[in-house]
């Protein structure tokens, strides 16, 4: 008989459940922060370009919600979620470098601080998605070994 410490398994399950819920909450706050940035810089030209970036980011809360509700049904979309997060991170880095806000030289405005918070949050969200993918793959491996 296997000597498996089930406390570790239950701890990992609670951690992954927390990550899924936290990912959904973060994605909702992320959309809210993007809307605040658009409102703060609303009088500047180029608002329609920013709206395009914000509209594409609206898919992430929906993906996080579906993953939170039923991971087994939507686990095939986890790599797509991770790829989208990578694209967002590189896009945000590019925008920060082009607009010279990565070092916040000059006047520190609230939009630059919020943009850096979004970038940091996206890095943590990407790490959470990778942990969820690893957990789902481990569960699939365990199920395949049992059969």
C-alpha positions in Angstrom: 0.0 0.0 0.0 1.2 3.5 -0.9 2.3 5.7 2.0 1.0 9.0 0.6 0.9 12.1 2.8 -2.6 13.4 1.9 -2.0 16.6 3.8 0.4 17.8 1.1 -2.1 16.9 -1.6 -4.9 18.8 0.1 -2.6 21.7 0.7 -1.8 21.8 -3.0 -5.5 21.6 -3.9 -6.3 24.5 -1.6 -3.4 26.5 -3.1 -4.6 25.9 -6.7 -8.2 26.7 -5.8 -6.9 30.0 -4.2 -4.9 30.7 -7.3 -7.8 30.2 -9.6 -10.0 32.5 -7.5 -7.2 35.1 -7.1 -6.6 35.0 -10.9 -10.2 35.9 -11.6 -10.3 38.7 -9.0 -7.0 40.1 -10.4 -8.3 40.1 -13.9 -11.4 42.0 -12.9 -9.3 44.6 -11.1 -7.0 44.7 -14.1 -9.9 45.8 -16.4 -10.9 48.3 -13.8 -7.4 49.8 -13.6 -7.2 49.9 -17.5 -10.5 51.8 -17.5 -9.1 54.2 -14.9 -6.0 54.8 -17.0 -8.2 55.5 -20.0 -10.3 58.0 -18.0 -7.2 59.7 -16.7 -5.7 60.1 -20.1 -9.0 60.6 -21.9 -8.4 64.0 -23.3 -5.2 63.0 -25.0 -5.1 62.0 -28.7 -4.9 58.3 -29.6 -7.7 57.2 -27.2 -9.1 54.8 -29.8 -5.8 52.9 -29.9 -5.8 52.5 -26.2 -9.4 51.3 -26.4 -8.3 48.5 -28.7 -5.8 47.4 -26.1 -8.3 47.5 -23.4 -11.0 45.6 -25.4 -8.6 42.7 -26.0 -7.8 42.5 -22.3 -11.5 42.0 -21.6 -11.2 38.3 -22.6 -8.9 37.5 -19.6 -11.6 37.9 -16.9 -13.9 35.6 -18.8 -11.2 33.0 -19.3 -10.3 33.2 -15.6 -14.0 32.8 -14.7 -14.4 29.7 -16.8 -11.2 28.2 -15.4 -12.4 29.0 -11.8 -15.8 27.5 -12.4 -14.8 24.2 -14.1 -11.1 23.5 -14.6 -11.7 20.1 -16.1 -13.9 21.4 -18.9 -11.7 24.4 -19.8 -8.2 23.0 -19.1 -7.4 22.9 -22.8 -7.6 26.8 -22.9 -4.9 27.2 -20.2 -2.0 27.3 -22.7 -3.9 29.9 -24.7 -4.4 31.9 -21.5 -0.6 31.7 -20.8 0.2 32.8 -24.4 -2.1 35.7 -24.1 -0.6 36.8 -20.9 2.9 36.6 -22.4 1.7 38.8 -25.3 0.2 41.3 -22.9 3.4 41.4 -20.8 5.6 42.1 -23.9 3.1 44.7 -25.2 3.1 46.5 -21.8 6.9 46.4 -21.7 7.1 47.8 -25.2 4.6 50.5 -24.4 6.5 51.4 -21.2 9.8 51.6 -23.1 8.4 53.6 -25.9 6.6 56.1 -23.7 9.7 56.3 -21.3 7.6 55.3 -18.3 9.6 52.2 -17.4 11.9 54.3 -15.2 9.2 57.0 -14.5 11.7 59.7 -15.4 10.2 63.2 -15.3 6.8 63.7 -13.7 5.4 60.7 -12.0 1.8 60.5 -13.0 -0.8 58.2 -11.7 -1.3 56.5 -15.1 2.4 55.4 -15.1 2.1 54.0 -11.6 -1.0 52.1 -12.5 0.6 50.8 -15.7 3.5 49.4 -13.7 1.1 47.8 -11.2 -0.6 46.1 -14.1 2.7 44.8 -15.5 3.7 43.4 -12.1 0.3 41.8 -11.6 0.5 40.3 -15.1 3.8 38.7 -14.2 2.2 37.2 -11.1 -0.8 36.1 -13.0 1.4 34.3 -15.6 3.2 32.5 -12.8 -0.2 31.5 -11.3 -1.4 30.2 -14.7 1.8 28.1 -15.1 1.3 26.6 -11.6 -2.3 25.8 -12.5 -1.1 24.2 -15.8 1.5 22.1 -13.9 -1.2 21.0 -11.4 -3.6 20.0 -14.2 -0.9 18.1 -16.0 0.1 16.3 -12.8 -3.5 15.3 -12.2 -3.8 14.0 -15.8 -0.6 11.9 -15.3 -2.0 10.5 -12.1 -5.3 9.5 -13.7 -3.4 7.9 -16.6 -1.2 5.9 -14.3 -4.3 4.6 -12.4 -5.9 3.3 -15.6 
